[in-house]
Structure formats: structure tokens, C-alpha cells
Amino acid sequence: MKNRAIILFTRIPAAGRTKTRLQPFLDGKSCCRLHRAFIKDIYNVIKKIDADVYVYCTAENNIKNSAGLFYDNPALFMQRGETLGQRMDNAISEVLDLGHEACVLIGTDVPLIGPENIENAFEILQYKDVVISPVEDGGYYLIGMKKSCKSIFSIEYGNSSVTENTIKAIEKTGKTYGLGMPTFDIDYKEDLLRLAEVLKEDYSISCKNTREELHNIIFYGGQNAGF
């Protein structure tokens, strides 16, 4: 067992049930394929880091549907809890209870993250109790800690104040925190167009699977794709 752990927190892509806020800009099947590409690229990033990797999937998805997403049979677990906060808290608590000294949890809506984003978070945890890496819409794509703390997750999610309210919850506990590297996540049409432009301008960003899927959408999706 390694001292550090990474939790990849995701739902298994299924047409009509994943990345639905990109509809009707993309159809359900395209949303599903795009999300699979995001997961593959993010998994490729975290596997390069010196840490144990755990994948937590949403309970409504059959874990067998993860075939082809992960190339080395990682530890797969079902998310437990009624709310998003409960599910994240349970996942982090379970992994830290295994004996890891630090754990970060990341989502799968941020295909642009690289190893530097994760390493930066672990560096912050060397001198802070909690790390949060924000996205531009007010949420966060990464949260990490050295000891579990349920009250940090007892907030309302799905709004533009998630990071702000999480920080307030951390401060109430007396714990210290640091902010990791920011980025933007892919929720809506405008985000996807922005992602396509970033990848077009900077070929040093790998995102191999995402690039391929965007290429398919642009050149084979026709005008229905909106590009």
C-alpha cells in the first residue's frame, strides 16, 4: 500500500444518463462516448502518479458496464449515500481507513487536468488539512484530506457556491485548507466549444481519447453537432 491515494469518482457512462446538460447540442450516444473519453484520459493521468487508485461508481450503474474504461482492473467500488456529499465522504473515509496518509477525490468532467494538478494537491496536503481545487463555475473538481471530516460535506451541491460554502464548513471545524490549481469543467455547450478551442490551440495537451471523440463529433456529427 502506498502513502497516497486517488479516488476517481464517476458514473459509468450510459446514453441518456450521462452529460445530459450537453443535450440537445449532442445526442445521448455522443454524450456517452464523450464521457467515456474523459474518463479514459483522466485515468491515464492519475495512473502516472505514485498513488493507489480507487474507482467509485454510482450505484445505479452496473459496474460490469465499466468494461473498456480501465485497462488494468483497478479497485472498483459502488458509491454509498443518499446525497453527493454523503457519497464523497463515505468514499474518502473508506480509503483513508485503509491506512493511506493522504487522499484526493476527483471528478470526471475535467479532461484538461494533468499530473501537475494532482501533485499540486498532494503538496498542499503536506502542510494543510484539506485541499480544494476549484472550477470556474463555483464548484470544485478535486477535494483531498488526511483525515475524514463528515461536516465538510454537509452542504448543498449543484450551485455556484459549492466551493465557497465548503470553505466555510472547513473553517467551522478549525481545520486548515489550501486551494489547488483551478480549471473549468465541461457541463454545457459553451464549455465543450471552449474545450475544443483549447485543444486546437495547444497540442502539448494530450487528451488522446477526448481529441478523437471531438474529431468524430465535429467531422461526422455534421451540423447537428453545432461546430
NUNU-229026 format. One record per residue (C-alpha): residue number from 0; residue in one letter; x, y, z. Coordinates in steps of 0.5 Angstrom, whole numbers. Layout:
// NUNU-229026
num=NUM residuo=A u=X v=Y w=Z $
...
***
This chain:
// NUNU-229026
num=0 residuo=M u=0 v=0 w=0 $
num=1 residuo=K u=2 v=7 w=-2 $
num=2 residuo=N u=2 v=13 w=3 $
num=3 residuo=R u=-2 v=17 w=-2 $
num=4 residuo=A u=-9 v=15 w=-5 $
num=5 residuo=I u=-13 v=18 w=-11 $
num=6 residuo=I u=-21 v=17 w=-12 $
num=7 residuo=L u=-24 v=17 w=-19 $
num=8 residuo=F u=-31 v=19 w=-17 $
num=9 residuo=T u=-35 v=18 w=-23 $
num=10 residuo=R u=-42 v=15 w=-26 $
num=11 residuo=I u=-41 v=9 w=-31 $
num=12 residuo=P u=-43 v=13 w=-38 $
num=13 residuo=A u=-50 v=11 w=-41 $
num=14 residuo=A u=-53 v=14 w=-46 $
num=15 residuo=G u=-59 v=19 w=-44 $
num=16 residuo=R u=-56 v=19 w=-37 $
num=17 residuo=T u=-49 v=22 w=-37 $
num=18 residuo=K u=-47 v=29 w=-39 $
num=19 residuo=T u=-54 v=30 w=-40 $
num=20 residuo=R u=-53 v=38 w=-40 $
num=21 residuo=L u=-50 v=38 w=-47 $
num=22 residuo=Q u=-56 v=36 w=-50 $
num=23 residuo=P u=-59 v=37 w=-55 $
num=24 residuo=F u=-53 v=40 w=-57 $
num=25 residuo=L u=-50 v=33 w=-57 $
num=26 residuo=D u=-55 v=27 w=-57 $
num=27 residuo=G u=-55 v=22 w=-52 $
num=28 residuo=K u=-50 v=17 w=-55 $
num=29 residuo=S u=-45 v=22 w=-57 $
num=30 residuo=C u=-45 v=25 w=-49 $
num=31 residuo=C u=-44 v=18 w=-47 $
num=32 residuo=R u=-38 v=17 w=-52 $
num=33 residuo=L u=-35 v=24 w=-50 $
num=34 residuo=H u=-36 v=22 w=-42 $
num=35 residuo=R u=-32 v=15 w=-43 $
num=36 residuo=A u=-27 v=19 w=-47 $
num=37 residuo=F u=-26 v=24 w=-41 $
num=38 residuo=I u=-25 v=18 w=-36 $
num=39 residuo=K u=-20 v=15 w=-40 $
num=40 residuo=D u=-16 v=21 w=-41 $
num=41 residuo=I u=-16 v=23 w=-33 $
num=42 residuo=Y u=-15 v=15 w=-31 $
num=43 residuo=N u=-9 v=15 w=-36 $
num=44 residuo=V u=-6 v=22 w=-32 $
num=45 residuo=I u=-8 v=19 w=-25 $
num=46 residuo=K u=-4 v=12 w=-26 $
num=47 residuo=K u=2 v=16 w=-28 $
num=48 residuo=I u=2 v=19 w=-20 $
num=49 residuo=D u=5 v=15 w=-15 $
num=50 residuo=A u=-1 v=13 w=-11 $
num=51 residuo=D u=-6 v=8 w=-10 $
num=52 residuo=V u=-12 v=9 w=-15 $
num=53 residuo=Y u=-19 v=7 w=-13 $
num=54 residuo=V u=-25 v=8 w=-17 $
num=55 residuo=Y u=-32 v=9 w=-14 $
num=56 residuo=C u=-38 v=9 w=-19 $
num=57 residuo=T u=-45 v=11 w=-18 $
num=58 residuo=A u=-50 v=5 w=-15 $
num=59 residuo=E u=-55 v=6 w=-21 $
num=60 residuo=N u=-50 v=4 w=-26 $
num=61 residuo=N u=-48 v=-4 w=-27 $
num=62 residuo=I u=-41 v=-4 w=-25 $
num=63 residuo=K u=-40 v=-9 w=-31 $
num=64 residuo=N u=-41 v=-3 w=-36 $
num=65 residuo=S u=-34 v=-1 w=-34 $
num=66 residuo=A u=-31 v=-5 w=-39 $
num=67 residuo=G u=-26 v=-2 w=-43 $
num=68 residuo=L u=-25 v=4 w=-39 $
num=69 residuo=F u=-20 v=2 w=-35 $
num=70 residuo=Y u=-14 v=-2 w=-37 $
num=71 residuo=D u=-11 v=-5 w=-31 $
num=72 residuo=N u=-17 v=-8 w=-27 $
num=73 residuo=P u=-17 v=-2 w=-21 $
num=74 residuo=A u=-20 v=-3 w=-15 $
num=75 residuo=L u=-28 v=-1 w=-17 $
num=76 residuo=F u=-33 v=0 w=-11 $
num=77 residuo=M u=-40 v=3 w=-11 $
num=78 residuo=Q u=-41 v=10 w=-8 $
num=79 residuo=R u=-46 v=10 w=-2 $
num=80 residuo=G u=-50 v=15 w=1 $
num=81 residuo=E u=-56 v=19 w=-1 $
num=82 residuo=T u=-53 v=26 w=-3 $
num=83 residuo=L u=-47 v=27 w=-7 $
num=84 residuo=G u=-44 v=30 w=0 $
num=85 residuo=Q u=-45 v=23 w=3 $
num=86 residuo=R u=-42 v=19 w=-2 $
num=87 residuo=M u=-36 v=23 w=-3 $
num=88 residuo=D u=-35 v=23 w=5 $
num=89 residuo=N u=-36 v=15 w=5 $
num=90 residuo=A u=-31 v=14 w=-1 $
num=91 residuo=I u=-26 v=18 w=3 $
num=92 residuo=S u=-27 v=15 w=10 $
num=93 residuo=E u=-26 v=8 w=7 $
num=94 residuo=V u=-20 v=10 w=3 $
num=95 residuo=L u=-17 v=13 w=9 $
num=96 residuo=D u=-19 v=8 w=14 $
num=97 residuo=L u=-14 v=3 w=9 $
num=98 residuo=G u=-8 v=7 w=12 $
num=99 residuo=H u=-7 v=12 w=7 $
num=100 residuo=E u=-4 v=18 w=10 $
num=101 residuo=A u=-7 v=23 w=5 $
num=102 residuo=C u=-13 v=22 w=0 $
num=103 residuo=V u=-15 v=26 w=-6 $
num=104 residuo=L u=-22 v=25 w=-10 $
num=105 residuo=I u=-23 v=28 w=-17 $
num=106 residuo=G u=-29 v=28 w=-21 $
num=107 residuo=T u=-29 v=26 w=-29 $
num=108 residuo=D u=-32 v=33 w=-32 $
num=109 residuo=V u=-25 v=36 w=-33 $
num=110 residuo=P u=-21 v=33 w=-38 $
num=111 residuo=L u=-15 v=38 w=-38 $
num=112 residuo=I u=-12 v=36 w=-32 $
num=113 residuo=G u=-5 v=34 w=-32 $
num=114 residuo=P u=-1 v=30 w=-27 $
num=115 residuo=E u=1 v=37 w=-24 $
num=116 residuo=N u=-6 v=39 w=-22 $
num=117 residuo=I u=-6 v=32 w=-17 $
num=118 residuo=E u=1 v=33 w=-15 $
num=119 residuo=N u=0 v=40 w=-13 $
num=120 residuo=A u=-6 v=38 w=-9 $
num=121 residuo=F u=-2 v=33 w=-5 $
num=122 residuo=E u=4 v=38 w=-4 $
num=123 residuo=I u=-1 v=43 w=-1 $
num=124 residuo=L u=-3 v=37 w=4 $
num=125 residuo=Q u=4 v=37 w=7 $
num=126 residuo=Y u=2 v=43 w=11 $
num=127 residuo=K u=-5 v=44 w=10 $
num=128 residuo=D u=-11 v=39 w=13 $
num=129 residuo=V u=-15 v=40 w=7 $
num=130 residuo=V u=-14 v=42 w=-1 $
num=131 residuo=I u=-20 v=44 w=-6 $
num=132 residuo=S u=-18 v=45 w=-13 $
num=133 residuo=P u=-24 v=50 w=-16 $
num=134 residuo=V u=-27 v=50 w=-22 $
num=135 residuo=E u=-30 v=57 w=-25 $
num=136 residuo=D u=-37 v=56 w=-24 $
num=137 residuo=G u=-36 v=56 w=-17 $
num=138 residuo=G u=-35 v=48 w=-15 $
num=139 residuo=Y u=-29 v=44 w=-15 $
num=140 residuo=Y u=-26 v=38 w=-19 $
num=141 residuo=L u=-22 v=36 w=-13 $
num=142 residuo=I u=-22 v=35 w=-5 $
num=143 residuo=G u=-17 v=32 w=-1 $
num=144 residuo=M u=-15 v=31 w=6 $
num=145 residuo=K u=-11 v=27 w=11 $
num=146 residuo=K u=-17 v=25 w=16 $
num=147 residuo=S u=-24 v=25 w=14 $
num=148 residuo=C u=-29 v=30 w=16 $
num=149 residuo=K u=-36 v=29 w=15 $
num=150 residuo=S u=-39 v=36 w=17 $
num=151 residuo=I u=-35 v=39 w=11 $
num=152 residuo=F u=-39 v=35 w=6 $
num=153 residuo=S u=-46 v=37 w=10 $
num=154 residuo=I u=-47 v=43 w=5 $
num=155 residuo=E u=-52 v=44 w=-1 $
num=156 residuo=Y u=-49 v=42 w=-8 $
num=157 residuo=G u=-51 v=44 w=-15 $
num=158 residuo=N u=-50 v=51 w=-15 $
num=159 residuo=S u=-45 v=57 w=-16 $
num=160 residuo=S u=-43 v=57 w=-8 $
num=161 residuo=V u=-40 v=50 w=-7 $
num=162 residuo=T u=-33 v=52 w=-6 $
num=163 residuo=E u=-35 v=58 w=-2 $
num=164 residuo=N u=-39 v=54 w=3 $
num=165 residuo=T u=-34 v=48 w=3 $
num=166 residuo=I u=-29 v=53 w=5 $
num=167 residuo=K u=-34 v=56 w=11 $
num=168 residuo=A u=-35 v=49 w=13 $
num=169 residuo=I u=-28 v=47 w=14 $
num=170 residuo=E u=-27 v=54 w=17 $
num=171 residuo=K u=-32 v=52 w=22 $
num=172 residuo=T u=-28 v=46 w=24 $
num=173 residuo=G u=-22 v=49 w=25 $
num=174 residuo=K u=-18 v=46 w=20 $
num=175 residuo=T u=-13 v=49 w=15 $
num=176 residuo=Y u=-14 v=49 w=8 $
num=177 residuo=G u=-11 v=51 w=1 $
num=178 residuo=L u=-13 v=52 w=-6 $
num=179 residuo=G u=-11 v=48 w=-11 $
num=180 residuo=M u=-10 v=49 w=-19 $
num=181 residuo=P u=-16 v=52 w=-22 $
num=182 residuo=T u=-19 v=50 w=-29 $
num=183 residuo=F u=-26 v=49 w=-32 $
num=184 residuo=D u=-31 v=43 w=-32 $
num=185 residuo=I u=-35 v=41 w=-38 $
num=186 residuo=D u=-42 v=42 w=-37 $
num=187 residuo=Y u=-45 v=46 w=-42 $
num=188 residuo=K u=-45 v=47 w=-50 $
num=189 residuo=E u=-40 v=53 w=-49 $
num=190 residuo=D u=-36 v=49 w=-44 $
num=191 residuo=L u=-35 v=44 w=-50 $
num=192 residuo=L u=-33 v=49 w=-55 $
num=193 residuo=R u=-28 v=52 w=-51 $
num=194 residuo=L u=-25 v=45 w=-49 $
num=195 residuo=A u=-25 v=44 w=-57 $
num=196 residuo=E u=-21 v=51 w=-58 $
num=197 residuo=V u=-16 v=50 w=-52 $
num=198 residuo=L u=-14 v=43 w=-55 $
num=199 residuo=K u=-14 v=46 w=-62 $
num=200 residuo=E u=-9 v=51 w=-60 $
num=201 residuo=D u=-5 v=47 w=-55 $
num=202 residuo=Y u=-2 v=40 w=-58 $
num=203 residuo=S u=2 v=39 w=-52 $
num=204 residuo=I u=-4 v=37 w=-48 $
num=205 residuo=S u=-5 v=30 w=-50 $
num=206 residuo=C u=-12 v=28 w=-48 $
num=207 residuo=K u=-12 v=23 w=-54 $
num=208 residuo=N u=-19 v=20 w=-53 $
num=209 residuo=T u=-22 v=27 w=-52 $
num=210 residuo=R u=-19 v=29 w=-58 $
num=211 residuo=E u=-21 v=23 w=-62 $
num=212 residuo=E u=-28 v=24 w=-60 $
num=213 residuo=L u=-29 v=31 w=-61 $
num=214 residuo=H u=-26 v=30 w=-68 $
num=215 residuo=N u=-31 v=25 w=-69 $
num=216 residuo=I u=-37 v=30 w=-67 $
num=217 residuo=I u=-34 v=35 w=-71 $
num=218 residuo=F u=-33 v=32 w=-77 $
num=219 residuo=Y u=-38 v=26 w=-77 $
num=220 residuo=G u=-43 v=30 w=-73 $
num=221 residuo=G u=-45 v=35 w=-78 $
num=222 residuo=Q u=-49 v=41 w=-77 $
num=223 residuo=N u=-52 v=37 w=-71 $
num=224 residuo=A u=-46 v=38 w=-67 $
num=225 residuo=G u=-46 v=45 w=-68 $
num=226 residuo=F u=-39 v=46 w=-69 $
***
